Amino acid sequence: METIVFNKPYLTGKEGHYIYQAVLSGKISGDGIFTKRCHELFEKKYGYKKCLLTTSCTDALEMAALLINIKEGDEVIMPSYTFVSTANAFVLRGAKIVFCDSRKDHPGMDEDQIEQLITKQTKAIVPVHYAGVACDMDKIMALSKKYNLYVIEDAAQAIDSYYTGVDGIKRPLGSIGHLAAFSFHETKNIMSGEGGMIVINDEQFFERAEVIREKGTNRSKFFRGEVDKYGWVDIGSSFLPSDIIAAFLYAQLENLDEIQQRRKYIWDTYYNGLKSAAESGLFKLPEIPNYATNNSHMFYLVFNNSDTRKEVISKLKEKNIYSVFHYISLHKSKFHLSYNSEVELEYTDKYSECLLRLPMYFELEPKVVIDALLTIFNQLNKK
């Protein structure tokens, strides 16, 4: 039986051609012709006020922490069920991370629990749009306004996903908070191997974002001819990617609609093919809130216990199908507990112990995975 891997990067066919163009241009460091094309495409398609490609989503989050001047003693509220980069970006600046539990119906943070976590030291809220599904941004932005807090959207998984507010307006994720961070890691819908982007929606950060991204210099202004020389004007680091990375990403962006259409077909096929099996109560299917769209970043099942998840992973592997669990709760990590006392986050732990991600990539034929799962579920239900 053919092996079905968990993830397989999709190539459009133009990546090598654009990389060759980038090399021939004589400008393969940061902010070359393909970087500019990517910026323009994102800003035009999604209405982002300002986009800057970065070497990773991690770097975009670190830039965000620098831009809002996170310092020792500040508190940042975020979900525990997320990748470690969400927390590390702020811990590196001396912040204390305050973890919020997940929702009962979705792995995203429980927006109704955020307010009770806010103190005088709170500086920012970092909603993570898990699986590309929006957090309730009306609730979060209302808290931002009430307590004068920054909102940084961790939209690593959320390209081409939207939120519809109480005003009825449909907004792209990443366009709502003061800042946002995206990932173009090879596991994402569109990718460049490694890569990311910071979105700046608050104009007060426009100029400083360029400076921080360019090692703390006003080099970007120099290249635009706005100053006759550049120098060290602020803190910063080398956050901008090579134009070769941008060339690869641009080929993906040109095919975004085709990629999304295929991924949505796979997601819908999974959902419809497993819907009747879910009625047995062995597992639950993903739930999409009515204010959110689904960008089909991932498809997951939530089992009743960790033992069942472990058994399903093992039985799928026997059939050469590779599935994976996801995050280990950050609030239970060795690093966090070395500095903080343990807290109880019921639903975060539930997802950490029971959520299973199924294979998801462009060339996948999901019916093969569905058939294998249905056979496994029949076996488990007979026990």
Secondary structure as a PSIPRED ss2 file (coil, helix, strand):
# PSIPRED VFORMAT (PSIPRED V4.0)

   1 M C   1.000  0.000  0.000
   2 E C   1.000  0.000  0.000
   3 T C   1.000  0.000  0.000
   4 I E   0.000  0.000  1.000
   5 V C   1.000  0.000  0.000
   6 F C   1.000  0.000  0.000
   7 N C   1.000  0.000  0.000
   8 K C   1.000  0.000  0.000
   9 P C   1.000  0.000  0.000
  10 Y C   1.000  0.000  0.000
  11 L C   1.000  0.000  0.000
  12 T C   1.000  0.000  0.000
  13 G C   1.000  0.000  0.000
  14 K C   1.000  0.000  0.000
  15 E H   0.000  1.000  0.000
  16 G H   0.000  1.000  0.000
  17 H H   0.000  1.000  0.000
  18 Y H   0.000  1.000  0.000
  19 I H   0.000  1.000  0.000
  20 Y H   0.000  1.000  0.000
  21 Q H   0.000  1.000  0.000
  22 A H   0.000  1.000  0.000
  23 V H   0.000  1.000  0.000
  24 L H   0.000  1.000  0.000
  25 S C   1.000  0.000  0.000
  26 G C   1.000  0.000  0.000
  27 K C   1.000  0.000  0.000
  28 I C   1.000  0.000  0.000
  29 S C   1.000  0.000  0.000
  30 G C   1.000  0.000  0.000
  31 D C   1.000  0.000  0.000
  32 G C   1.000  0.000  0.000
  33 I H   0.000  1.000  0.000
  34 F H   0.000  1.000  0.000
  35 T H   0.000  1.000  0.000
  36 K H   0.000  1.000  0.000
  37 R H   0.000  1.000  0.000
  38 C H   0.000  1.000  0.000
  39 H H   0.000  1.000  0.000
  40 E H   0.000  1.000  0.000
  41 L H   0.000  1.000  0.000
  42 F H   0.000  1.000  0.000
  43 E H   0.000  1.000  0.000
  44 K H   0.000  1.000  0.000
  45 K H   0.000  1.000  0.000
  46 Y H   0.000  1.000  0.000
  47 G C   1.000  0.000  0.000
  48 Y C   1.000  0.000  0.000
  49 K C   1.000  0.000  0.000
  50 K E   0.000  0.000  1.000
  51 C E   0.000  0.000  1.000
  52 L E   0.000  0.000  1.000
  53 L E   0.000  0.000  1.000
  54 T E   0.000  0.000  1.000
  55 T C   1.000  0.000  0.000
  56 S C   1.000  0.000  0.000
  57 C H   0.000  1.000  0.000
  58 T H   0.000  1.000  0.000
  59 D H   0.000  1.000  0.000
  60 A H   0.000  1.000  0.000
  61 L H   0.000  1.000  0.000
  62 E H   0.000  1.000  0.000
  63 M H   0.000  1.000  0.000
  64 A H   0.000  1.000  0.000
  65 A H   0.000  1.000  0.000
  66 L H   0.000  1.000  0.000
  67 L H   0.000  1.000  0.000
  68 I C   1.000  0.000  0.000
  69 N C   1.000  0.000  0.000
  70 I C   1.000  0.000  0.000
  71 K C   1.000  0.000  0.000
  72 E C   1.000  0.000  0.000
  73 G C   1.000  0.000  0.000
  74 D C   1.000  0.000  0.000
  75 E E   0.000  0.000  1.000
  76 V E   0.000  0.000  1.000
  77 I E   0.000  0.000  1.000
  78 M E   0.000  0.000  1.000
  79 P E   0.000  0.000  1.000
  80 S C   1.000  0.000  0.000
  81 Y C   1.000  0.000  0.000
  82 T C   1.000  0.000  0.000
  83 F C   1.000  0.000  0.000
  84 V H   0.000  1.000  0.000
  85 S H   0.000  1.000  0.000
  86 T H   0.000  1.000  0.000
  87 A H   0.000  1.000  0.000
  88 N H   0.000  1.000  0.000
  89 A H   0.000  1.000  0.000
  90 F H   0.000  1.000  0.000
  91 V H   0.000  1.000  0.000
  92 L C   1.000  0.000  0.000
  93 R C   1.000  0.000  0.000
  94 G C   1.000  0.000  0.000
  95 A C   1.000  0.000  0.000
  96 K E   0.000  0.000  1.000
  97 I E   0.000  0.000  1.000
  98 V E   0.000  0.000  1.000
  99 F E   0.000  0.000  1.000
 100 C E   0.000  0.000  1.000
 101 D C   1.000  0.000  0.000
 102 S E   0.000  0.000  1.000
 103 R C   1.000  0.000  0.000
 104 K C   1.000  0.000  0.000
 105 D C   1.000  0.000  0.000
 106 H C   1.000  0.000  0.000
 107 P C   1.000  0.000  0.000
 108 G C   1.000  0.000  0.000
 109 M E   0.000  0.000  1.000
 110 D C   1.000  0.000  0.000
 111 E H   0.000  1.000  0.000
 112 D H   0.000  1.000  0.000
 113 Q H   0.000  1.000  0.000
 114 I C   1.000  0.000  0.000
 115 E H   0.000  1.000  0.000
 116 Q H   0.000  1.000  0.000
 117 L H   0.000  1.000  0.000
 118 I C   1.000  0.000  0.000
 119 T C   1.000  0.000  0.000
 120 K C   1.000  0.000  0.000
 121 Q C   1.000  0.000  0.000
 122 T E   0.000  0.000  1.000
 123 K E   0.000  0.000  1.000
 124 A E   0.000  0.000  1.000
 125 I E   0.000  0.000  1.000
 126 V C   1.000  0.000  0.000
 127 P C   1.000  0.000  0.000
 128 V E   0.000  0.000  1.000
 129 H C   1.000  0.000  0.000
 130 Y H   0.000  1.000  0.000
 131 A H   0.000  1.000  0.000
 132 G H   0.000  1.000  0.000
 133 V C   1.000  0.000  0.000
 134 A C   1.000  0.000  0.000
 135 C C   1.000  0.000  0.000
 136 D C   1.000  0.000  0.000
 137 M H   0.000  1.000  0.000
 138 D H   0.000  1.000  0.000
 139 K H   0.000  1.000  0.000
 140 I H   0.000  1.000  0.000
 141 M H   0.000  1.000  0.000
 142 A H   0.000  1.000  0.000
 143 L H   0.000  1.000  0.000
 144 S H   0.000  1.000  0.000
 145 K H   0.000  1.000  0.000
 146 K H   0.000  1.000  0.000
 147 Y H   0.000  1.000  0.000
 148 N C   1.000  0.000  0.000
 149 L C   1.000  0.000  0.000
 150 Y E   0.000  0.000  1.000
 151 V E   0.000  0.000  1.000
 152 I E   0.000  0.000  1.000
 153 E E   0.000  0.000  1.000
 154 D E   0.000  0.000  1.000
 155 A C   1.000  0.000  0.000
 156 A C   1.000  0.000  0.000
 157 Q C   1.000  0.000  0.000
 158 A C   1.000  0.000  0.000
 159 I C   1.000  0.000  0.000
 160 D C   1.000  0.000  0.000
 161 S C   1.000  0.000  0.000
 162 Y E   0.000  0.000  1.000
 163 Y E   0.000  0.000  1.000
 164 T E   0.000  0.000  1.000
 165 G C   1.000  0.000  0.000
 166 V C   1.000  0.000  0.000
 167 D C   1.000  0.000  0.000
 168 G C   1.000  0.000  0.000
 169 I C   1.000  0.000  0.000
 170 K E   0.000  0.000  1.000
 171 R E   0.000  0.000  1.000
 172 P E   0.000  0.000  1.000
 173 L C   1.000  0.000  0.000
 174 G C   1.000  0.000  0.000
 175 S C   1.000  0.000  0.000
 176 I C   1.000  0.000  0.000
 177 G C   1.000  0.000  0.000
 178 H C   1.000  0.000  0.000
 179 L E   0.000  0.000  1.000
 180 A E   0.000  0.000  1.000
 181 A E   0.000  0.000  1.000
 182 F E   0.000  0.000  1.000
 183 S E   0.000  0.000  1.000
 184 F C   1.000  0.000  0.000
 185 H C   1.000  0.000  0.000
 186 E C   1.000  0.000  0.000
 187 T C   1.000  0.000  0.000
 188 K C   1.000  0.000  0.000
 189 N C   1.000  0.000  0.000
 190 I C   1.000  0.000  0.000
 191 M C   1.000  0.000  0.000
 192 S C   1.000  0.000  0.000
 193 G C   1.000  0.000  0.000
 194 E C   1.000  0.000  0.000
 195 G C   1.000  0.000  0.000
 196 G E   0.000  0.000  1.000
 197 M E   0.000  0.000  1.000
 198 I E   0.000  0.000  1.000
 199 V E   0.000  0.000  1.000
 200 I E   0.000  0.000  1.000
 201 N C   1.000  0.000  0.000
 202 D C   1.000  0.000  0.000
 203 E H   0.000  1.000  0.000
 204 Q H   0.000  1.000  0.000
 205 F H   0.000  1.000  0.000
 206 F H   0.000  1.000  0.000
 207 E H   0.000  1.000  0.000
 208 R H   0.000  1.000  0.000
 209 A H   0.000  1.000  0.000
 210 E H   0.000  1.000  0.000
 211 V H   0.000  1.000  0.000
 212 I H   0.000  1.000  0.000
 213 R H   0.000  1.000  0.000
 214 E E   0.000  0.000  1.000
 215 K C   1.000  0.000  0.000
 216 G C   1.000  0.000  0.000
 217 T E   0.000  0.000  1.000
 218 N C   1.000  0.000  0.000
 219 R H   0.000  1.000  0.000
 220 S H   0.000  1.000  0.000
 221 K H   0.000  1.000  0.000
 222 F H   0.000  1.000  0.000
 223 F H   0.000  1.000  0.000
 224 R C   1.000  0.000  0.000
 225 G C   1.000  0.000  0.000
 226 E C   1.000  0.000  0.000
 227 V C   1.000  0.000  0.000
 228 D C   1.000  0.000  0.000
 229 K C   1.000  0.000  0.000
 230 Y C   1.000  0.000  0.000
 231 G C   1.000  0.000  0.000
 232 W E   0.000  0.000  1.000
 233 V C   1.000  0.000  0.000
 234 D C   1.000  0.000  0.000
 235 I C   1.000  0.000  0.000
 236 G C   1.000  0.000  0.000
 237 S C   1.000  0.000  0.000
 238 S E   0.000  0.000  1.000
 239 F C   1.000  0.000  0.000
 240 L C   1.000  0.000  0.000
 241 P C   1.000  0.000  0.000
 242 S C   1.000  0.000  0.000
 243 D H   0.000  1.000  0.000
 244 I H   0.000  1.000  0.000
 245 I H   0.000  1.000  0.000
 246 A H   0.000  1.000  0.000
 247 A H   0.000  1.000  0.000
 248 F H   0.000  1.000  0.000
 249 L H   0.000  1.000  0.000
 250 Y H   0.000  1.000  0.000
 251 A H   0.000  1.000  0.000
 252 Q H   0.000  1.000  0.000
 253 L H   0.000  1.000  0.000
 254 E H   0.000  1.000  0.000
 255 N C   1.000  0.000  0.000
 256 L H   0.000  1.000  0.000
 257 D H   0.000  1.000  0.000
 258 E H   0.000  1.000  0.000
 259 I H   0.000  1.000  0.000
 260 Q H   0.000  1.000  0.000
 261 Q H   0.000  1.000  0.000
 262 R H   0.000  1.000  0.000
 263 R H   0.000  1.000  0.000
 264 K H   0.000  1.000  0.000
 265 Y H   0.000  1.000  0.000
 266 I H   0.000  1.000  0.000
 267 W H   0.000  1.000  0.000
 268 D H   0.000  1.000  0.000
 269 T H   0.000  1.000  0.000
 270 Y H   0.000  1.000  0.000
 271 Y H   0.000  1.000  0.000
 272 N H   0.000  1.000  0.000
 273 G H   0.000  1.000  0.000
 274 L H   0.000  1.000  0.000
 275 K H   0.000  1.000  0.000
 276 S H   0.000  1.000  0.000
 277 A H   0.000  1.000  0.000
 278 A H   0.000  1.000  0.000
 279 E C   1.000  0.000  0.000
 280 S C   1.000  0.000  0.000
 281 G C   1.000  0.000  0.000
 282 L C   1.000  0.000  0.000
 283 F E   0.000  0.000  1.000
 284 K E   0.000  0.000  1.000
 285 L C   1.000  0.000  0.000
 286 P C   1.000  0.000  0.000
 287 E C   1.000  0.000  0.000
 288 I C   1.000  0.000  0.000
 289 P C   1.000  0.000  0.000
 290 N C   1.000  0.000  0.000
 291 Y C   1.000  0.000  0.000
 292 A E   0.000  0.000  1.000
 293 T C   1.000  0.000  0.000
 294 N C   1.000  0.000  0.000
 295 N C   1.000  0.000  0.000
 296 S C   1.000  0.000  0.000
 297 H C   1.000  0.000  0.000
 298 M C   1.000  0.000  0.000
 299 F C   1.000  0.000  0.000
 300 Y E   0.000  0.000  1.000
 301 L E   0.000  0.000  1.000
 302 V E   0.000  0.000  1.000
 303 F E   0.000  0.000  1.000
 304 N C   1.000  0.000  0.000
 305 N C   1.000  0.000  0.000
 306 S H   0.000  1.000  0.000
 307 D H   0.000  1.000  0.000
 308 T H   0.000  1.000  0.000
 309 R H   0.000  1.000  0.000
 310 K H   0.000  1.000  0.000
 311 E H   0.000  1.000  0.000
 312 V H   0.000  1.000  0.000
 313 I H   0.000  1.000  0.000
 314 S H   0.000  1.000  0.000
 315 K H   0.000  1.000  0.000
 316 L H   0.000  1.000  0.000
 317 K H   0.000  1.000  0.000
 318 E H   0.000  1.000  0.000
 319 K C   1.000  0.000  0.000
 320 N C   1.000  0.000  0.000
 321 I E   0.000  0.000  1.000
 322 Y C   1.000  0.000  0.000
 323 S C   1.000  0.000  0.000
 324 V E   0.000  0.000  1.000
 325 F E   0.000  0.000  1.000
 326 H C   1.000  0.000  0.000
 327 Y C   1.000  0.000  0.000
 328 I C   1.000  0.000  0.000
 329 S C   1.000  0.000  0.000
 330 L H   0.000  1.000  0.000
 331 H H   0.000  1.000  0.000
 332 K H   0.000  1.000  0.000
 333 S C   1.000  0.000  0.000
 334 K H   0.000  1.000  0.000
 335 F H   0.000  1.000  0.000
 336 H H   0.000  1.000  0.000
 337 L H   0.000  1.000  0.000
 338 S C   1.000  0.000  0.000
 339 Y C   1.000  0.000  0.000
 340 N C   1.000  0.000  0.000
 341 S C   1.000  0.000  0.000
 342 E C   1.000  0.000  0.000
 343 V C   1.000  0.000  0.000
 344 E C   1.000  0.000  0.000
 345 L C   1.000  0.000  0.000
 346 E H   0.000  1.000  0.000
 347 Y H   0.000  1.000  0.000
 348 T H   0.000  1.000  0.000
 349 D H   0.000  1.000  0.000
 350 K H   0.000  1.000  0.000
 351 Y H   0.000  1.000  0.000
 352 S H   0.000  1.000  0.000
 353 E H   0.000  1.000  0.000
 354 C H   0.000  1.000  0.000
 355 L E   0.000  0.000  1.000
 356 L E   0.000  0.000  1.000
 357 R E   0.000  0.000  1.000
 358 L C   1.000  0.000  0.000
 359 P C   1.000  0.000  0.000
 360 M C   1.000  0.000  0.000
 361 Y C   1.000  0.000  0.000
 362 F C   1.000  0.000  0.000
 363 E C   1.000  0.000  0.000
 364 L C   1.000  0.000  0.000
 365 E C   1.000  0.000  0.000
 366 P H   0.000  1.000  0.000
 367 K H   0.000  1.000  0.000
 368 V H   0.000  1.000  0.000
 369 V H   0.000  1.000  0.000
 370 I H   0.000  1.000  0.000
 371 D H   0.000  1.000  0.000
 372 A H   0.000  1.000  0.000
 373 L H   0.000  1.000  0.000
 374 L H   0.000  1.000  0.000
 375 T H   0.000  1.000  0.000
 376 I H   0.000  1.000  0.000
 377 F H   0.000  1.000  0.000
 378 N H   0.000  1.000  0.000
 379 Q H   0.000  1.000  0.000
 380 L H   0.000  1.000  0.000
 381 N H   0.000  1.000  0.000
 382 K C   1.000  0.000  0.000
 383 K C   1.000  0.000  0.000
